Amino acid sequence: ERQMTEIAIDHTPTDITNLGARLLAHLDPDGTLTDDTDRKRRRQLYVHRQRADGTAKLTANLTPEALARITMLLAVWAKPGMNNPDDPESPCGSIEDADPDTVAAAAERDDRTPAQLNHDALNALLKAVFEDGLLGKSHRGLPVQLIVKADLNDLIREAGLATTATGTLIPITDLITLAADAQPWLAVFKDATAIPLYFGRGKRLATREQRLVSFARPDGEICSTPDCDLPATHVEMHHAQLDWGLGGLTDITDLAPACPKHNRMVGDQPGQYTTRMVRDGADEGRCAWRLNTQPGAPPNPERINRRPDLPRRFAEHLHQVRTDIHGPDEASGEQPRLQLRQVIDLRNASDAEATLASIMLAIAYPRV
């Protein structure tokens, strides 16, 4: 304490912090004043929400053990010339396993910052982990892979956004690059499919194929409960038409995605939910939820989760407004291309907010 007081007389607050840390290192070289319990309590890693441009911030407070591992990773993977996604001739993996001449040539072309080198090294490691199957084979019935859903029209015109099973939005241009090494799945609806999707009473739990087809539905990327936005990687397959215990069937036409919380809230008591699959009309194949009321009270209306409809409704409204202002673009026949910022900002908006925002954007939207 005497030394710190003497230091404070002649040094700035920043100097005091640094000199105090060095003094503590002399007094406690083994780190016993801050024990493992404190370090474990402070450990954390946050993946923040996607920004309007599709990127997201990652913040962490690492334990010494995790820090030692990640710094070692960056020491051998985050070298200039290594794991460069913009250079097709850049070696992948550790610099120790790469050809020195190839690395040197790639380093000459490498203009990335140190932070970008770190990012690309971590991304390359995660890619290798996925390819090696180290994450396991299945999670909630879905394969532990990068599962992405895209609209065929967006793929054809190479514009728009695709949705992953975790709820992340990926530009179509990036998806096309990922698809070069992907295993394709084709979801076929209605009457034609070679994949067994109807099991009746033969199985209680949905199969992997049923989970994939459920995610491929227009509303399959999140829980079907109104206003819930939990992504497909965290949902269960709910026997929506009739509960399994009451004789329900494990058929794709009777199943709907539901998060564990809302799946447990289905029942015949007040305050619980009653569900059914819509069999016809514009909402055919979707799950309708009704909150049960007290005996004698008027029934609540059925509700359907409309969150997955926002991007489509926004695109339709924007196209209609542009058509009203400029007339149909018969020459190109192209639909207006949505900006990433517009879609992400409206994903969690209410209907009124989405409509107002789309009108404002339509007015300011430049004609292509």
C-alpha positions in Angstrom: 0.0 0.0 0.0 2.9 2.4 0.8 4.5 1.7 -2.6 1.2 2.2 -4.4 0.8 5.6 -2.6 4.3 6.6 -3.6 3.6 5.6 -7.2 0.4 7.6 -7.3 2.2 10.9 -6.5 4.3 10.9 -9.7 2.3 8.8 -12.2 -0.9 8.9 -14.2 -3.8 6.6 -13.6 -2.8 4.3 -16.5 0.7 4.0 -15.1 -0.7 3.2 -11.7 -2.7 0.3 -13.1 0.2 -1.1 -15.0 2.7 -0.7 -12.2 0.1 -2.1 -9.7 -0.3 -5.2 -11.9 3.5 -5.7 -11.9 3.7 -5.2 -8.2 1.0 -7.8 -7.7 2.9 -10.2 -10.0 5.9 -9.9 -7.6 3.8 -10.4 -4.5 1.8 -13.2 -5.9 3.7 -15.0 -8.7 1.6 -18.1 -8.5 -1.8 -16.3 -8.9 -3.1 -17.4 -5.5 -4.8 -14.1 -4.8 -7.1 -14.7 -7.9 -7.8 -18.3 -7.7 -9.4 -20.7 -10.2 -12.9 -20.1 -8.8 -12.7 -16.4 -9.7 -11.4 -17.1 -13.2 -14.0 -19.7 -13.9 -16.7 -17.3 -12.6 -15.6 -14.5 -15.0 -15.4 -16.7 -18.1 -17.9 -15.8 -20.8 -18.4 -15.7 -24.6 -21.2 -13.8 -26.3 -22.3 -14.0 -29.9 -24.3 -10.8 -30.4 -27.3 -10.3 -32.8 -26.7 -9.9 -36.5 -26.2 -6.3 -37.6 -27.9 -4.8 -40.6 -25.0 -5.8 -42.8 -25.1 -9.4 -41.7 -22.0 -9.3 -39.5 -22.1 -10.0 -35.7 -19.8 -9.0 -32.8 -18.1 -11.7 -30.7 -16.9 -10.8 -27.2 -15.3 -13.1 -24.7 -13.5 -13.2 -21.3 -11.2 -16.2 -21.6 -9.7 -18.4 -18.8 -5.9 -18.8 -19.0 -6.4 -22.3 -20.4 -8.7 -21.1 -23.2 -6.4 -18.1 -23.9 -3.4 -20.4 -24.2 -5.2 -22.5 -26.8 -6.5 -19.7 -28.9 -3.2 -17.9 -29.0 -1.5 -21.1 -30.1 -4.2 -21.5 -32.8 -3.6 -17.9 -34.0 0.2 -18.4 -33.9 0.1 -21.2 -36.5 -3.1 -20.5 -38.5 -3.3 -16.7 -38.5 -0.1 -16.1 -40.5 0.0 -13.9 -43.6 -0.7 -16.0 -46.7 -2.6 -18.7 -44.7 -6.4 -19.4 -44.8 -7.1 -16.4 -47.0 -10.7 -16.7 -48.3 -10.0 -14.2 -51.1 -7.0 -16.1 -52.4 -7.8 -19.5 -54.0 -4.1 -20.5 -53.8 -3.8 -19.7 -50.1 -2.9 -22.8 -48.1 -5.4 -23.9 -45.5 -4.7 -25.2 -41.9 -1.5 -24.7 -40.0 1.5 -23.0 -41.5 3.7 -25.9 -40.2 2.0 -28.2 -42.7 2.1 -25.8 -45.7 4.7 -25.5 -48.4 7.0 -22.6 -47.5 7.3 -21.3 -51.1 3.5 -21.3 -51.5 3.0 -19.5 -48.2 5.6 -16.9 -49.1 4.0 -16.2 -52.5 0.5 -16.0 -50.9 1.9 -13.7 -48.2 3.1 -11.3 -50.9 -0.5 -11.0 -52.1 -2.0 -10.8 -48.6 -3.2 -7.4 -47.5 -5.3 -8.4 -44.5 -5.0 -6.7 -41.1 -4.0 -8.7 -38.0 -7.6 -8.8 -36.9 -8.7 -10.1 -40.2 -6.0 -12.8 -40.1 -7.4 -13.9 -36.7 -10.9 -14.0 -38.0 -10.0 -16.1 -41.0 -8.0 -18.5 -38.9 -10.9 -19.1 -36.6 -13.3 -19.5 -39.5 -10.9 -22.0 -41.2 -10.7 -24.0 -37.9 -14.5 -24.2 -37.6 -14.8 -25.3 -41.2 -12.3 -28.1 -40.5 -14.2 -29.1 -37.4 -17.5 -29.3 -39.3 -15.9 -31.4 -42.1 -14.3 -33.8 -39.7 -17.6 -34.4 -37.9 -16.2 -33.5 -34.4 -19.4 -31.8 -33.4 -21.3 -35.0 -33.5 -23.8 -36.5 -35.9 -27.2 -35.1 -34.8 -28.7 -32.3 -32.8 -32.4 -32.3 -32.1 -32.9 -34.6 -35.1 -31.0 -32.4 -37.5 -27.5 -33.3 -38.8 -24.7 -31.2 -37.3 -24.0 -29.4 -40.5 -24.5 -26.0 -42.0 -28.2 -26.3 -43.1 -29.4 -23.5 -45.3 -32.8 -22.8 -46.9 -33.1 -20.6 -50.0 -35.8 -19.6 -52.5 -35.3 -20.9 -56.0 -36.0 -17.5 -57.6 -33.3 -15.9 -55.4 -30.8 -18.6 -56.5 -31.6 -18.0 -60.1 -31.0 -14.3 -60.0 -28.2 -14.6 -57.4 -29.7 -12.0 -55.1 -31.5 -12.0 -51.8 -31.0 -14.0 -48.6 -30.9 -17.5 -47.3 -31.8 -18.7 -43.8 -29.8 -21.2 -41.7 -31.2 -23.6 -39.2 -29.8 -21.4 -36.4 -31.7 -18.3 -37.8 -28.6 -16.6 -39.4 -29.2 -14.8 -42.7 -26.6 -15.4 -45.4 -26.4 -13.5 -48.7 -27.2 -15.7 -51.7 -23.8 -15.0 -53.2 -22.1 -16.5 -50.2 -24.5 -19.4 -50.2 -23.5 -20.3 -53.8 -19.8 -20.4 -52.7 -20.7 -22.6 -49.8 -22.8 -24.9 -52.0 -19.8 -25.8 -54.1 -18.7 -28.3 -51.4 -22.1 -29.1 -50.0 -24.3 -32.2 -49.9 -27.5 -31.2 -51.7 -31.0 -32.1 -50.4 -34.2 -31.5 -52.4 -37.4 -30.9 -50.4 -40.4 -32.0 -52.4 -43.8 -31.2 -51.1 -47.3 -32.6 -51.7 -47.5 -36.0 -53.4 -44.0 -36.8 -54.9 -41.2 -37.9 -52.6 -38.9 -40.9 -52.3 -38.1 -40.2 -48.6 -40.3 -42.0 -46.0 -42.2 -39.1 -44.3 -45.2 -41.0 -43.1 -44.8 -43.4 -40.2 -48.2 -43.4 -38.5 -47.8 -45.0 -35.1 -44.6 -46.8 -36.1 -42.3 -44.0 -34.7 -42.9 -41.4 -31.9 -39.9 -39.1 -32.7 -39.5 -37.4 -36.0 -36.8 -38.7 -38.3 -33.9 -36.6 -39.8 -35.7 -36.5 -43.1 -38.8 -35.1 -41.5 -36.8 -32.5 -39.6 -35.2 -31.4 -42.8 -38.5 -31.2 -44.7 -40.0 -29.3 -41.7 -37.2 -26.7 -41.9 -37.6 -26.4 -45.6 -41.2 -25.3 -45.3 -41.8 -21.5 -45.7 -42.3 -21.1 -42.0 -40.0 -23.9 -40.8 -37.0 -21.9 -39.6 -38.5 -21.0 -36.2 -41.0 -22.3 -33.6 -44.6 -22.3 -34.8 -46.0 -20.7 -31.7 -47.2 -17.1 -32.4 -44.5 -14.5 -31.7 -41.8 -17.1 -30.8 -38.5 -16.8 -32.7 -36.5 -19.7 -31.4 -34.6 -21.1 -34.4 -34.9 -24.6 -35.9 -31.8 -26.0 -34.1 -33.6 -25.5 -30.7 -37.1 -26.8 -31.5 -38.8 -30.2 -31.1 -41.3 -31.7 -33.5 -44.7 -31.3 -32.0 -47.6 -33.7 -32.8 -49.8 -30.7 -33.6 -52.9 -32.4 -35.0 -53.3 -34.9 -32.2 -50.9 -35.6 -29.3 -49.0 -38.8 -29.5 -50.4 -40.0 -26.2 -53.9 -39.6 -27.6 -53.2 -41.6 -30.8 -51.5 -38.9 -32.9 -49.4 -39.9 -36.0 -45.8 -39.2 -36.7 -46.6 -38.0 -40.2 -45.0 -34.9 -41.7 -48.5 -33.4 -42.3 -49.3 -33.7 -38.6 -46.0 -32.3 -37.2 -44.9 -28.7 -36.5 -41.8 -27.2 -35.0 -42.2 -26.1 -31.4 -39.6 -25.0 -28.8 -39.4 -27.1 -25.6 -41.2 -24.4 -23.6 -44.3 -24.1 -25.8 -44.3 -27.8 -26.6 -44.8 -28.5 -22.8 -47.6 -25.9 -22.7 -50.0 -27.9 -25.0 -52.9 -29.5 -23.2 -56.6 -29.2 -22.4 -56.4 -27.1 -19.2 -57.0 -23.3 -19.0 -53.8 -21.4 -19.8 -52.5 -24.2 -22.0 -52.6 -24.4 -25.8 -54.7 -26.4 -28.2 -53.1 -26.9 -31.6 -54.1 -28.1 -35.0 -52.7 -28.3 -38.6 -54.4 -26.1 -41.1 -55.6 -28.4 -43.9 -56.7 -25.9 -46.6 -56.5 -22.3 -47.7 -53.5 -19.9 -47.8 -52.1 -21.3 -44.5 -52.3 -25.0 -45.5 -49.7 -27.0 -43.7 -49.2 -24.5 -40.9 -49.9 -25.0 -37.2 -52.6 -22.9 -35.5 -52.4 -22.3 -31.8 -55.3 -21.4 -29.5 -54.8 -20.4 -25.8 -57.4 -22.2 -23.7 -59.8 -20.0 -21.6 -61.5 -20.7 -18.3 -64.7 -22.8 -18.5 -67.7 -20.6 -19.6 -65.5 -17.9 -21.1 -65.6 -17.2 -24.9 -62.8 -19.0 -26.8 -59.7 -17.2 -27.9 -59.1 -16.9 -31.6 -56.6 -19.2 -33.3 -53.2 -17.6 -34.1 -50.4 -18.5 -36.5 -46.8 -17.3 -36.2 -46.4 -14.6 -38.9 -42.8 -13.8 -38.2 -41.5 -16.0 -41.1 -43.9 -14.1 -43.5 -42.3 -10.6 -43.0 -39.6 -10.8 -45.6 -42.0 -12.2 -48.2 -44.7 -9.6 -47.4 -42.1 -6.9 -47.4 -40.9 -7.9 -50.9 -44.4 -8.2 -52.3 -45.4 -4.8 -50.9 -42.2 -3.1 -52.1 -42.7 -4.6 -55.6 -46.3 -3.4 -55.7 -45.3 0.1 -54.6 -42.6 0.3 -57.2 -44.9 -1.0 -59.8 -47.6 1.6 -58.9 -44.9 4.4 -59.2 -42.9 3.3 -62.2 -45.1 0.7 -63.9 -44.2 -3.0 -64.5 -40.6 -3.6 -65.7 -41.6 -5.8 -68.6 -38.2 -5.6 -70.3 -36.2 -7.3 -67.6 -39.0 -9.0 -65.6 -36.8 -8.8 -62.5 -38.2 -8.5 -59.0 -36.7 -5.7 -56.8 -33.6 -6.8 -55.0 -33.9 -6.5 -51.2 -31.1 -5.0 -49.4 -29.7 -7.0 -46.4 -30.3 -4.1 -44.0 -34.0 -3.9 -45.0 -34.8 -7.6 -44.4 -32.8 -8.0 -41.1 -34.3 -4.9 -39.6 -37.8 -6.2 -40.3 -37.4 -9.8 -39.1 -38.7 -9.0 -35.6 -40.9 -6.1 -36.3 -44.6 -6.0 -35.8 -47.0 -6.0 -38.8 -47.5 -2.2 -38.4 -43.8 -1.5 -38.1 -43.0 -3.7 -41.1 -45.7 -2.0 -43.2 -44.6 1.5 -42.2 -40.9 0.7 -42.8 -41.6 -0.8 -46.2 -43.5 2.2 -47.3 -40.7 4.5 -46.3 -38.1 2.3 -48.0 -40.2 2.0 -51.1 -40.4 5.8 -51.5 -36.6 6.1 -51.2 -35.8 3.0 -53.1 -33.9 3.8 -56.4 -35.2 2.3 -59.5 -33.0 -0.5 -60.9 
